[in-house]
Amino acid sequence: MKTRMTLLLSSLIAFNSLAAESATFSLSMDNDGLFAYDQEYTNGLFASYTTSELPSQRRLSWLSLSSHSLDKYEFVLGQKMYTPRDLSAEEPLANQRPYAGVLLGEVNYISILPQRVARTNFTLGTVGEHSLAAKAQRLVHDITDSEFPNGWDNQVEEGIVANVGYLNHLAWYRSAPSNDNQFEVANISEANLGTLRSDVSSGFMFRWGENLTSSFGSANIDNEMPFRASLLGRGKESWFAYTGAEIRYRFNDVTLEGDRPEILHPERYPITLEKLQATAVAGFAWYNENFGASLTAAIGTIEYQESQDNYHANASFSLFFFL
């Protein structure tokens, strides 16, 4: 009992002194080029700003985990793009993912305790031409002399989309520091509802490194923006490695099932959502009192039944600064 109390007290002290009190700015990029792909979820760009700890009068008690939690807001602006395997074709393609682009803004309310993190999310965005995904990919491929994507005229054109979500990150076990290193096992469960996507998921995250209490919740099991610097604590130089896997049941996905008005006979190009999906990640993060970086590799099962591949992989790089 004495040992447990000592560990709990140590966690609370580390949390109060090193948890993510300061504001954070981060830039993240997802891309499948590292794995020689240029299809499915092929690119994502994100910029985020996270406030410093909210004063008591600005906290939302109905979203906060506790009167003792550290609460803050995160604001994200991002763009995602999805493409078929064959970029050269101008006509629609059967048994391949449709072109789709998403331009979105997120507001996240984050509540942090030493053993638990909750993130409540509201997303508003646009799917289609106004996402600027077609222009962005054509520009980049032109500059890099890559294969030109000719089929964006057939992209999903759904217009405004909105989502709400809730993520719960719960530490099941965290070892006492040994030579400054710790090991941690956590459960990550998430639910999303809306016209962009609706799903429920749960999985396990394993981490090993330094000062794990002050970075709890930053690594996620996702192929889209898997690292959230908003959960990092500003302190001495630290690092950690992580890996995890989750299963997901997806009810709808507008990037697959959305309207494609430029296709005259959409029944000839059916896309059937694969509702049961899985994702695994592995990565590494390093940071000091001023800045840091992370690199994550993600692999996922198919997202639609007509897919000609058994999986898809991408990498994610994040660069962040404590303000």
Secondary structure as UniProt FT lines:
FT   HELIX           2..18
FT   STRAND          24..31
FT   HELIX           33..35
FT   STRAND          40..50
FT   HELIX           56..58
FT   TURN            61..63
FT   TURN            67..68
FT   STRAND          70..83
FT   TURN            94..95
FT   STRAND          100..112
FT   STRAND          116..127
FT   HELIX           129..131
FT   HELIX           133..143
FT   TURN            144..145
FT   HELIX           152..154
FT   STRAND          159..174
FT   TURN            179..180
FT   STRAND          181..194
FT   STRAND          197..209
FT   HELIX           212..215
FT   TURN            216..217
FT   HELIX           229..231
FT   STRAND          238..253
FT   HELIX           254..257
FT   TURN            261..262
FT   HELIX           266..268
FT   STRAND          276..287
FT   STRAND          291..301
FT   TURN            305..306
FT   STRAND          311..322
//
